Amino acid sequence: MLAHKWRELEDLCERIGALRERLAVACRTGNTGLVDGLTVEMDRATRQRERLVRHISTQLGSAAADHPRASEPLRGGRCRRPAAIPARCRPRIESACRKAQLPRPPCGRQVRHHINLMMVTAPDFFRFTICGIPELGSHCEAGVTHVLSILDPEWPDPPEFEDYAPHRRMALRFHDIIDPLPGRIAPTRDDVSRLLAFGHELSDAETCHLLVHCHAGVSRSTAATALILAQAHPELPAREVFEAVSRLRPRAWPNLRILEFGDELLGRGGEIVAAAGPIYRRVLDREPSFQEAMIEGGRAREVIAALSVAG
């Protein structure tokens, strides 16, 4: 029965994706009759999808409770018991996860958290895209509904957004620095408050694909995305929020100053700032030359946070 529901969910997600693409084309061509019809159909499919996700989450949570030892890891990260997802259905689900840039479906008690993160990051639930300016042109057909642009103060608005379907956009302008520097504008508490307010609007949207970009899609945009995720899912530990961001953007090096303001505004008591250290450390382990570059760029505090994490 559960295998059937997984297949039904995958098919429904593909259908919503196709509807979203048709709706974007209809909006661009000004076909109001088709737009109205597709909007109704999208709303109906979205409600059906939400009911299905709740059902699957409940069933998987019950399965995990029946097998409390299911999530005990063996070497190589495997589990003692078979995954809650049926083996015959697993290849299709893994394919969907790859498309959503998610890890392989977990098993045991981790399944419920996996469903929660799917609601955050999968393309047909509450989708996030993180990118840099050079990549903006490749997302114009992706059904983006909301855009958070973080640009240097003197940088012009990217012209690529003229090719996007109608969307809600907010632009913030400050330099990618973590401490005040002469002739440069650092992110402020008010900037972070504004991006959180923008993120709060997403909860009112029936469907949402948020694109967050800065210049390279590495620092300011990943910090902003982490805070929006943390705000939307206060029950998730900060380390899980950063893991989700890292899956979307493996080179993520979130701006520490943005995180510090966000941690304070969200009342997380330093949890978000502390969880950033392992993300920095992971990047340095993979790209040691990054350490010198960040120190020369006035971001030694982030390097210190990375090196304070045990290797």
N, C-alpha and C positions, 0 to 999 in steps of 0.2 A: 504493500500500500504506500509506504513512504517513498519507494523508488518511483512509483507513478507520480507522486506529488513533486518530486525533484524534476522529473521530465516535464511535467506540466508547468513548473515555475520557469524552467529554461525556455520552453516554447513561448510562454507568455512574455518573458523579457525580450526575446527576439521580435515578437509582434509589436511590443511597445516601441522598440528601437526603430522598426520600420515605419510605424505611425509617426514617430517624431520626425523622421527624415521627410516624409510626405508633407507633414505640417509645415516644416521649414520651407519647402519648395512652394507650397500654397501661399505662405505669407509673402514670399518674395515676388510672386506673380500677381498678388492682389486678388486672388480668387476667394472672396469672402464667404461664399456659400460652402465651398470645400473646407475652408478654415473652420467654420462653425461645426460642420459634420465631423471632421477629424478631432476637434477639441472634445466633443461629446464622447466620441469613441475612446479617446485617450483617457478621459476621466473615468470611464467605465472600466477600462482595462487596468488602470492604476489602482482603483479600489479593489478589484479582484486580486491583483498582485499582493496588495497589503494584507488581505485576508489570508492568502496562501502562505505568505512569509510567517505570519503569526502562528498558523497551524503547524508548519514545519518546525519552527523554533520550539513550540510546546512539545511536539513529539520527540525531538532530539534531546530536549532537556530531560524528559521523562526517561528516555533510554539511558542517558548518562547517569541518572540517579539510581537506576537499576543495576548499573555496573560501576561501582565506585572506584574500582582499580583500573578502569579502562584507560586513564590518562597517565599511568605510571610509565615513564620512558625507559626504553632499553637503549643500548648503544645504537648510534645512528639516528636517534630521535624517533624510532618506531615504537608502537604501543603494544602492550601485552595482548589486548583483545582486538578482534576485528573492528574496523571503523564502523561507526553508526550508520554511515551511508552505505547502502548495499553495493557489493563489488561489481555487479553487472551494470550499475548506474554510475559508478565512480568515474570512468573515462569521460563521460559527457559533462559531469560536474567539474572535473579538473579542467576541461576545455573552457567552460564558462569562466572559471576562476582565472585562467591565463588571460582571457580577453579583458577581465576586470582588473588585471594586475594584482591579483590576490595570491596568497600562498596556497599550497595544496590544502583541500578541506581537512580540518583537524578531526580528532575523534575525542570520545570521552567528554569530560566536563568542559573542554575548550570549545565545544561545538556552539554553545549558546553565545559565547563571545564572538565566534566567527560570524554568526548570523547578524549580531549587532554591527560588526565592522562592514559586513556586506551592505547593510542599510546606509552606511556612511560612504563607502568607496566604490561600490559596484556601479557600472554605467547606468543600469536601469532602475536604480533605487534613488540614491541621493549622491550624485556623481560629482567628483572633484577632478579637475585637471590642473596641474601645475606646469608652467612652462616659462621660457624666456621670450624676449621680443622676436628673435629670429624664427621661432616656432609658431607664432600666432597664425600665420597664413594656413597652416596645416589643420587648424581646428575650426575653420569657418563653416564646415558642413557637419559639425559634431553635435548640433542641437544645443549649443550653449544658451542658457537662459539668464545667467548672472555673470558679471565680470568684475573682479577686483584688480585694478591696475595699480601697481606701486612703481613709481618712476622717479628718476632724478628730477629735481626742481626745474632744470632748464630744458628737459627733454620734451619734444613735441608729442602730442597724442598719436599713437600708432595708427596709420591709415587702414590697416587690415580690418579694423572693426566695421568699416563700411560694407564689407562683404558678408558680415554675420547676419543671421536672422535677428529680428527685434529682440532686444535683451536689456536688462537693467545693469548699468555700469556705474561704479564709483571709482574715482582716481585719488590716490594719496601720493604726495610728492615729498620725498626726503631722500637723503643719501644713505647708502648702505654702510653705516658706521655704528659703533656701539658706545662711543664716548664723544663728547663735543670736540670738534676740531676747527681751527681757524678756516673761515671761508666755506664751510660745509654745514649742511643742515641735518641734524640728527633726528631720528624719530622721537616723537613726544608722547606723553601719556594721552593727550587728546587724539592723536593719530590712531593709537591703539584702541581707544574708546570708540572711535568712529568705525573702525573695521569690525569690531565686535557688534556694534549696532547693525551694521550691514549684514553680518552673519546671522543675526537674530531674525532678519526679514525672511531668511530662507525657510524657516519653520512654517511660514504661512503659505509657501508655494506648494501647489499640488504636485508638481514634478520640478526637479531642480538639477541643473548641471552648472556648477560653479567653476569658472576658470579663474585661477589666481595666477598672475604673472608679475614678475619684476623684470630686470634686464637679462639675467642669466637663468632664472628659475632655480636658484640654489639657496639664497639666504633670506631675503625679505619675504618672498612668496611662501617659502616653506614655513617660516615662523608664523605668518598670518594664517596659513591653512591649519597649522597645529592648534592655534588658539581658537579658531572657529570650530574645529572638531571638539576640542575640550569643552567649549561652551555648550555645544549641542548635545554632548554626551558626558555630563559631569560624573556619571557613575564609572566611567572608564579610567583606569590608572593612566597617568601621563605617559608612562613608558609604552603603553599600547597605542596611545595617540601618535607618538613619534614613530612607532613601528609602521603604522598605517601610512604616515607621510613618507617614510623611507621607501616603502614599497612603490609609492607613486613616483618618487624622485630619489633614487639610490644615492645621489651625490649631495643630498640635503645637508646644509650647514646653516641651521636657522639662526637668524640675527638675535643675539643674546639680549640686547636692549629691548627689542620688541617683546621677547619672552618675559623679561622682568616686569615690564608694565602690565602685560597680560596676566601674569601670575597674580599680581596684586589686585587687578580689577576683578578677576574671577574668584578671588579669595582662596587660592589653592595652597597658601602657606609655604611657598617655595618648592612645591612638588614639581611643577613644570620646569623650573630652572634646573633643578637637580637632575631631572630625567634627560636633559639635553646633553650632559657630559658623555654618556655612552654613544650618542649619535656622532658627536665630534670625534670621539676616539675611534669609532669604526672607520670614518673617513681617513683619519691620519694613518691607521694601520694599512689601509689600502693604497693611500697616496701620501707617503711621508713628506714629499716636497711641499705639501699643502701647509705644513706647520710654519715654515719660514715665510711663506707668502702671507699668511694670516698675521703673523707677528709684525712683519714690515708694514702691513696695512692698518696697524693700530688696533688689532683684535687679539692681543695677547691673553685677555681674560678668558676668551673661549678656548684657546690652546691650553691654558692652565686647567680649565674644567675638564678637558679631554685627558690630560696627563694625570689628573687626580683619580681617574678610573683605573682600577686594576686591570692589567692586560690579560 
